[in-house]
């Protein structure tokens, strides 16, 4: 773990800088995590500006979301991360962002359906632009435990899902590694902008 933790921390710091430069993680919004082991994750601590993360902006937590680092408090939304690691031992990273496009679309649509876009092939198992990629929208809630259960039930029924939106809030996506998940964020944000602009053109 001594080698893995600094590497993962460095990757998440770089992700925060990349996202901040594009306006996807304003103020102290968003949270990032990566798997450290079978029963432990690295996650951003509460109140951190993700564009200015450093080594002190993280904590270790178990898969129940309990901090393993004294004096550090995890994000209130840690349960939306831990459910993903509990579900899949191959899960390596979960990233949560707050872009304008994702937030606006979540206020207007019950789901974002992507079809016909070449960039859909950025997601695992997608080999053609002709299929549909559906990004569900969940109602915002302060009851993170209940929301995590709702997300889990949806994923049980739709295992190919690559991400979801929380209404008026932001996006969650995940992958086998930080690099994979960063690719998913970048692809989804591009596609959300396409959908947003198409809605404007269709008015």
KOLZA-128866 format. One record per residue (C-alpha): residue number from 1; x, y negated, z. Coordinates in pm, whole numbers, plus 50000, padded with zeros to 5 digits. Example, Ala and Ser with C-alpha at 12.3 -4.5 7.8 and 13.67 -1.06 7.14 Angstrom:
<kevos>
> i_xx_yy_zz
> 1_51230_50450_50780
> 2_51367_50106_50714
</kevos>
This chain:
<kevos>
> i_xx_yy_zz
> 1_50000_50000_50000
> 2_50294_49763_50063
> 3_50360_49748_49686
> 4_49997_49755_49577
> 5_49868_49474_49797
> 6_50105_49199_49671
> 7_50044_49303_49309
> 8_49666_49298_49344
> 9_49677_48973_49537
> 10_49886_48815_49259
> 11_49641_48937_48994
> 12_49343_48791_49180
> 13_49522_48459_49237
> 14_49588_48440_48861
> 15_49223_48528_48788
> 16_49109_48244_49013
> 17_49332_47996_48832
> 18_49211_48121_48493
> 19_48844_48096_48592
> 20_48885_47755_48757
> 21_49045_47610_48444
> 22_48727_47708_48260
> 23_48484_47579_48522
> 24_48355_47922_48625
> 25_48437_47900_49001
> 26_48348_47548_49122
> 27_48413_47428_49477
> 28_48439_47727_49716
> 29_48193_47945_49522
> 30_48261_48299_49400
> 31_48450_48591_49547
> 32_48696_48851_49418
> 33_48794_49197_49538
> 34_49014_49491_49438
> 35_49053_49843_49574
> 36_49355_49906_49796
> 37_49281_50272_49869
> 38_49006_50526_49907
> 39_48848_50340_50198
> 40_48995_49989_50186
> 41_48964_49680_49967
> 42_49132_49341_49933
> 43_48877_49057_49917
> 44_48883_48679_49925
> 45_48809_48538_50268
> 46_48519_48302_50328
> 47_48546_47938_50220
> 48_48838_47971_49979
> 49_48867_47756_49665
> 50_48935_48021_49401
> 51_49142_47792_49182
> 52_49383_47729_49472
> 53_49415_48076_49621
> 54_49739_48180_49787
> 55_49848_48484_49985
> 56_49654_48364_50290
> 57_49323_48351_50102
> 58_49256_48724_50129
> 59_49177_48988_50385
> 60_49157_49364_50395
> 61_48818_49520_50463
> 62_48679_49870_50491
> 63_48400_49993_50263
> 64_48142_49874_50514
> 65_48270_49519_50474
> 66_48436_49502_50817
> 67_48748_49288_50824
> 68_49068_49476_50903
> 69_49264_49152_50952
> 70_49210_48981_51287
> 71_49080_48624_51265
> 72_48974_48645_50900
> 73_48609_48649_50795
> 74_48492_48806_50469
> 75_48243_48639_50239
> 76_47877_48674_50325
> 77_47839_48860_49995
> 78_48094_49129_50074
> 79_47816_49389_50069
> 80_47767_49330_49696
> 81_48131_49429_49649
> 82_48144_49725_49886
> 83_47839_49892_49733
> 84_48028_49918_49404
> 85_48329_50083_49568
> 86_48103_50317_49763
> 87_47927_50422_49443
> 88_48234_50500_49236
> 89_48579_50608_49358
> 90_48722_50493_49022
> 91_48599_50136_49080
> 92_48905_49912_49095
> 93_48779_49554_49100
> 94_48466_49339_49141
> 95_48458_48973_49034
> 96_48185_48719_49107
> 97_48172_48384_48924
> 98_47944_48079_48906
> 99_47951_47935_48555
> 100_47698_47684_48427
> 101_47583_47911_48143
> 102_47529_48213_48367
> 103_47346_48004_48625
> 104_47115_47832_48376
> 105_47031_48156_48195
> 106_46953_48322_48529
> 107_46694_48048_48594
> 108_46525_48092_48256
> 109_46534_48467_48187
> 110_46450_48790_48369
> 111_46734_48962_48181
> 112_46993_48856_47925
> 113_46981_49090_47625
> 114_47292_49090_47408
> 115_47260_49237_47059
> 116_47444_49183_46733
> 117_47756_49031_46889
> 118_48092_49182_46799
> 119_48225_49101_47146
> 120_47987_49353_47302
> 121_48262_49603_47220
> 122_48467_49454_47505
> 123_48264_49672_47743
> 124_48327_50039_47824
> 125_48145_50284_47600
> 126_48022_50019_47355
> 127_48143_50099_47003
> 128_47907_49891_46789
> 129_47750_49548_46784
> 130_47420_49708_46685
> 131_47325_49832_47031
> 132_47187_49632_47323
> 133_47372_49528_47636
> 134_47124_49422_47904
> 135_47236_49203_48195
> 136_46960_49211_48460
> 137_46869_48914_48678
> 138_46796_48969_49047
> 139_46615_48723_49271
> 140_46846_48531_49502
> 141_46834_48639_49864
> 142_47016_48567_50188
> 143_46952_48932_50283
> 144_47264_49073_50118
> 145_47207_49425_50251
> 146_46862_49440_50088
> 147_46995_49288_49766
> 148_47276_49545_49758
> 149_47018_49824_49787
> 150_46817_49671_49501
> 151_47129_49647_49284
> 152_47222_50005_49366
> 153_46878_50133_49270
> 154_46895_49949_48938
> 155_47239_50091_48863
> 156_47116_50442_48945
> 157_46851_50399_48676
> 158_47079_50212_48433
> 159_47433_50347_48483
> 160_47575_50180_48169
> 161_47514_49831_48314
> 162_47828_49614_48297
> 163_47717_49321_48511
> 164_47425_49135_48660
> 165_47311_48784_48745
> 166_47159_48650_49065
> 167_46901_48382_48994
> 168_47038_48031_49038
> 169_47357_48180_49174
> 170_47607_48355_48949
> 171_47739_48672_48789
> 172_47887_48997_48915
> 173_48087_49235_48700
> 174_48336_49514_48770
> 175_48589_49752_48621
> 176_48859_50011_48674
> 177_49124_49742_48723
> 178_49159_49367_48770
> 179_49258_49333_48403
> 180_48952_49528_48286
> 181_48719_49321_48502
> 182_48874_48993_48393
> 183_48811_49100_48032
> 184_48446_49166_48121
> 185_48410_48821_48279
> 186_48563_48650_47978
> 187_48348_48847_47732
> 188_48028_48791_47928
> 189_48093_48419_47963
> 190_48146_48390_47586
> 191_47827_48584_47520
> 192_47627_48382_47774
> 193_47735_48065_47596
> 194_47621_48215_47265
> 195_47279_48299_47412
> 196_47250_47955_47572
> 197_47330_47776_47245
> 198_47092_47999_47053
> 199_46813_47907_47294
> 200_46886_47540_47226
> 201_46881_47596_46848
> 202_46550_47784_46872
> 203_46370_47498_47047
</kevos>
